[in-house]
Amino acid sequence: MANHKSALKRIRSNETKRLRNKYQHKTTRNAVRDLRSVEDKKDAEEKLVKVISMLDKLAKTNIIHKNKAANLKSKLTKHVAAL
């Protein structure tokens, strides 16, 4: 167990950040899954913009690696273009 006041605060803040990161990551994964299941091109293009924004935010805050975000964006863009 932590012995310092600052260490206790760090434990609390780390837990809060962990839960926030987990929520954002899961939400983005669900959005990617939904985008892949869409059949209508117009609808997919609208969702693509939102998903790319979500991926960029995750990469910016180091929740996912920037190359993973780039790979996902590339694959999703190709998928939408092929519809």
C-alpha positions as CSV (number, residue, x, y, z in Angstrom):
1,M,0.0,0.0,0.0
2,A,1.2,3.5,-0.7
3,N,2.8,5.5,2.1
4,H,2.6,9.0,0.6
5,K,-0.3,11.3,0.0
6,S,0.8,12.0,-3.5
7,A,1.0,8.2,-4.2
8,L,-2.5,7.7,-3.1
9,K,-3.7,10.6,-5.3
10,R,-1.7,9.0,-8.2
11,I,-3.5,5.7,-7.7
12,R,-6.9,7.4,-7.8
13,S,-6.1,9.5,-10.9
14,N,-4.6,6.5,-12.7
15,E,-7.7,4.5,-12.2
16,T,-9.9,7.4,-13.5
17,K,-7.7,7.7,-16.6
18,R,-7.7,4.0,-17.1
19,L,-11.5,3.8,-17.1
20,R,-11.7,6.8,-19.5
21,N,-9.2,5.3,-21.9
22,K,-11.0,2.0,-21.8
23,Y,-14.3,3.6,-22.6
24,Q,-12.9,5.7,-25.5
25,H,-11.1,2.7,-26.9
26,K,-14.2,0.4,-26.7
27,T,-16.4,3.1,-28.2
28,T,-14.1,3.5,-31.1
29,R,-13.8,-0.2,-31.7
30,N,-17.6,-0.4,-31.8
31,A,-17.8,2.5,-34.3
32,V,-15.2,0.7,-36.5
33,R,-17.3,-2.5,-36.4
34,D,-20.5,-0.7,-37.2
35,L,-18.7,1.1,-40.2
36,R,-17.6,-2.3,-41.6
37,S,-21.1,-3.7,-41.4
38,V,-22.7,-0.7,-43.3
39,E,-23.8,-1.5,-46.9
40,D,-24.9,2.0,-48.0
41,K,-22.0,4.0,-49.4
42,K,-23.5,7.4,-48.5
43,D,-24.0,6.4,-44.9
44,A,-20.6,4.8,-44.7
45,E,-18.9,8.0,-46.0
46,E,-20.6,10.0,-43.2
47,K,-19.6,7.5,-40.6
48,L,-16.0,7.3,-41.9
49,V,-15.4,10.9,-41.1
50,K,-16.5,10.4,-37.4
51,V,-14.5,7.2,-37.1
52,I,-11.3,8.8,-38.5
53,S,-11.7,11.6,-36.0
54,M,-12.1,9.1,-33.1
55,L,-9.0,7.2,-34.2
56,D,-6.9,10.4,-34.5
57,K,-7.9,11.4,-31.0
58,L,-7.0,8.0,-29.6
59,A,-3.6,8.2,-31.4
60,K,-3.0,11.7,-30.2
61,T,-3.4,10.7,-26.5
62,N,-1.4,7.5,-27.0
63,I,-4.3,5.2,-26.3
64,I,-3.5,3.4,-29.5
65,H,-0.3,3.6,-31.5
66,K,-0.2,6.2,-34.3
67,N,0.7,3.5,-36.9
68,K,-2.3,1.4,-35.8
69,A,-4.6,4.4,-36.3
70,A,-3.1,5.0,-39.7
71,N,-3.5,1.4,-40.8
72,L,-7.1,1.3,-39.6
73,K,-7.9,4.6,-41.4
74,S,-6.4,3.3,-44.6
75,K,-8.2,0.0,-44.5
76,L,-11.6,1.6,-43.7
77,T,-11.1,4.2,-46.4
78,K,-10.5,1.4,-48.9
79,H,-13.5,-0.5,-47.6
80,V,-15.8,2.5,-48.1
81,A,-14.4,3.3,-51.5
82,A,-15.1,-0.3,-52.6
83,L,-18.8,-0.1,-51.7
